[in-house]
């Protein structure tokens, strides 16, 4: 009799002054992205949505998500800044705007992580003034215990605790985005 045994090897990485440990593998990330993409394919069939990736963190997620979509769709990016080091500054600065006409478009905001929801709330308000047909939130990670804004997050790949994570596009002080898995900060 053959049993499936899953062995996860935890690895440790050091970024600047912090230590992180593997918490989500590449395979888990890929499986969850496929599930989210399948729901978007079903919900957005015949609508040609515009994926609006939030830089810098979402670029890897947005690329992998788009490769899993089988419906006609487009992609663009906006850059916002609200983090310094490991904490949110609480202030969102729009760095790079949107050039596309959003009038009557179905827009899916693609974010790496939603924690307090303040950044997403500001984006929804800003995008709403451009008269889209619909606005949807797609995020790789959501931290439900940290949410301060009531948001309708239709497409979330993972709900996670309020830990600081890096990898797969997420950074610590601009480093660690290139890590292929998710690493959680180890309290020292």
C-alpha positions as CSV (number, residue, x, y, z in Angstrom):
1,X,0.0,0.0,0.0
2,X,1.4,3.4,-1.0
3,X,0.9,6.4,1.2
4,X,1.3,10.0,0.2
5,X,3.7,11.6,2.6
6,X,4.3,15.3,2.4
7,X,7.6,16.6,3.7
8,X,8.1,20.3,4.0
9,X,11.6,21.4,4.6
10,X,11.6,24.7,6.4
11,X,14.4,27.0,5.3
12,X,15.7,30.2,7.0
13,X,16.7,33.4,5.2
14,X,18.3,36.5,6.6
15,X,17.4,39.8,5.1
16,X,19.3,42.8,6.6
17,X,18.7,42.6,10.3
18,X,15.7,40.1,10.3
19,X,15.3,36.3,10.1
20,X,12.5,34.7,8.2
21,X,11.3,31.1,7.9
22,X,9.4,29.4,5.1
23,X,5.7,29.4,5.7
24,X,4.1,28.8,2.3
25,X,5.6,26.8,-0.5
26,X,5.7,27.5,-4.2
27,X,3.4,24.5,-4.8
28,X,0.8,25.9,-2.3
29,X,1.0,29.4,-3.9
30,X,0.5,27.9,-7.4
31,X,-2.5,25.8,-6.3
32,X,-4.2,28.8,-4.7
33,X,-3.6,31.0,-7.7
34,X,-5.1,28.4,-10.0
35,X,-8.2,28.3,-7.8
36,X,-8.6,32.1,-7.8
37,X,-8.1,32.2,-11.6
38,X,-10.7,29.6,-12.1
39,X,-13.3,31.7,-10.2
40,X,-12.3,34.8,-12.2
41,X,-12.5,32.9,-15.5
42,X,-16.1,31.9,-14.5
43,X,-17.2,35.2,-13.1
44,X,-15.7,37.4,-15.8
45,X,-16.5,35.3,-18.9
46,X,-17.4,37.6,-21.8
47,X,-16.4,40.8,-19.9
48,X,-12.7,41.3,-20.9
49,X,-11.6,42.6,-17.5
50,X,-8.7,45.0,-16.9
51,X,-6.3,43.6,-14.3
52,X,-4.8,46.6,-12.4
53,X,-1.7,45.4,-10.6
54,X,-0.4,47.4,-7.6
55,X,3.3,47.7,-7.8
56,X,5.8,46.8,-6.6
57,X,4.5,43.8,-4.6
58,X,1.9,42.3,-6.9
59,X,4.0,42.0,-10.1
60,X,4.8,38.3,-9.6
61,X,1.3,37.4,-8.5
62,X,-0.3,39.4,-11.3
63,X,1.9,37.7,-13.9
64,X,1.2,34.2,-12.6
65,X,-2.5,35.0,-12.2
66,X,-2.8,36.3,-15.8
67,X,-1.1,33.1,-17.1
68,X,-3.9,31.1,-15.5
69,X,-6.7,33.2,-17.0
70,X,-8.3,31.7,-20.1
71,X,-10.7,34.6,-20.8
72,X,-9.7,37.7,-22.8
73,X,-8.2,40.3,-20.4
74,X,-5.8,43.1,-20.3
75,X,-3.3,44.3,-17.6
76,X,-1.9,47.6,-16.4
77,X,-0.1,48.7,-13.3
78,X,-0.4,51.5,-10.7
79,X,2.3,52.2,-8.1
80,X,1.3,53.3,-4.6
81,X,3.5,53.6,-1.5
82,X,2.5,53.2,2.1
83,X,5.2,51.1,3.8
84,X,8.6,51.8,5.3
85,X,10.5,48.8,6.6
86,X,8.0,46.4,8.3
87,X,5.3,48.9,9.1
88,X,2.7,50.9,7.2
89,X,3.1,54.6,7.3
90,X,-0.7,55.0,7.2
91,X,-0.4,57.5,4.3
92,X,-0.8,56.4,0.7
93,X,1.0,58.2,-2.0
94,X,0.0,57.6,-5.6
95,X,3.3,57.4,-7.4
96,X,2.4,56.2,-10.9
97,X,-1.1,56.8,-12.2
98,X,-3.4,55.0,-14.6
99,X,-3.5,55.9,-18.3
100,X,-6.3,53.6,-19.4
101,X,-9.9,54.7,-19.9
102,X,-11.8,52.8,-17.2
103,X,-15.2,54.0,-18.3
104,X,-17.5,51.0,-18.5
105,X,-14.6,48.5,-17.9
106,X,-14.6,45.6,-15.4
107,X,-11.6,46.3,-13.3
108,X,-9.9,43.8,-11.1
109,X,-7.4,45.4,-8.7
110,X,-4.6,42.8,-8.2
111,X,-2.8,43.4,-4.9
112,X,-0.1,41.3,-3.1
113,X,-1.6,41.8,0.4
114,X,-4.5,43.6,2.1
115,X,-3.9,44.2,5.7
116,X,-5.6,47.4,7.1
117,X,-7.5,48.0,3.9
118,X,-6.7,51.7,3.8
119,X,-4.7,51.5,0.6
120,X,-7.5,49.5,-1.1
121,X,-10.2,51.8,0.2
122,X,-8.4,54.8,-1.3
123,X,-7.9,52.9,-4.6
124,X,-11.6,52.0,-4.8
125,X,-12.6,55.6,-4.2
126,X,-10.1,56.9,-6.8
127,X,-11.0,54.4,-9.4
128,X,-14.8,54.8,-8.8
129,X,-14.5,58.4,-10.1
130,X,-13.5,57.0,-13.5
131,X,-16.9,55.3,-14.0
132,X,-15.9,51.6,-14.3
133,X,-18.6,49.0,-15.0
134,X,-17.4,47.2,-11.9
135,X,-14.5,47.1,-9.4
136,X,-13.2,43.9,-7.9
137,X,-10.5,43.1,-5.4
138,X,-8.1,40.2,-6.0
139,X,-5.3,39.7,-3.5
140,X,-2.7,37.0,-2.8
141,X,-3.0,37.6,0.9
142,X,-5.5,39.1,3.3
143,X,-5.0,39.6,7.0
144,X,-8.6,39.6,8.3
145,X,-7.6,40.3,11.9
146,X,-5.9,43.5,10.8
147,X,-8.6,44.9,8.5
148,X,-9.9,48.3,9.5
149,X,-12.0,49.0,6.4
150,X,-15.1,47.0,5.3
151,X,-14.0,45.6,2.0
152,X,-15.6,43.1,-0.4
153,X,-12.6,41.0,-1.2
154,X,-14.0,38.6,-3.8
155,X,-10.8,36.9,-4.8
156,X,-8.3,36.1,-2.0
157,X,-5.8,33.3,-2.4
158,X,-4.9,33.1,1.3
159,X,-6.2,34.4,4.6
160,X,-3.2,34.7,6.9
161,X,-2.5,35.8,10.5
162,X,-1.0,39.3,11.2
163,X,2.6,38.2,10.6
164,X,5.2,40.1,8.6
165,X,6.0,38.1,5.4
166,X,8.4,38.3,2.5
167,X,8.9,36.6,-0.8
168,X,7.0,36.1,-4.0
169,X,7.0,39.9,-4.7
170,X,6.6,41.0,-1.0
171,X,9.6,42.7,0.5
172,X,11.3,43.8,3.6
173,X,12.8,47.2,3.0
174,X,12.9,46.5,-0.8
175,X,14.7,43.1,-0.4
176,X,13.4,39.5,-0.6
177,X,10.9,40.0,-3.4
178,X,12.8,37.4,-5.5
179,X,12.3,34.6,-3.0
180,X,10.1,31.9,-4.7
181,X,8.2,31.0,-1.5
182,X,6.7,33.0,1.4
183,X,8.8,33.5,4.5
184,X,7.4,34.7,7.9
185,X,9.4,36.9,10.2
186,X,10.8,34.9,13.1
187,X,10.6,36.7,16.4
188,X,14.0,37.1,17.8
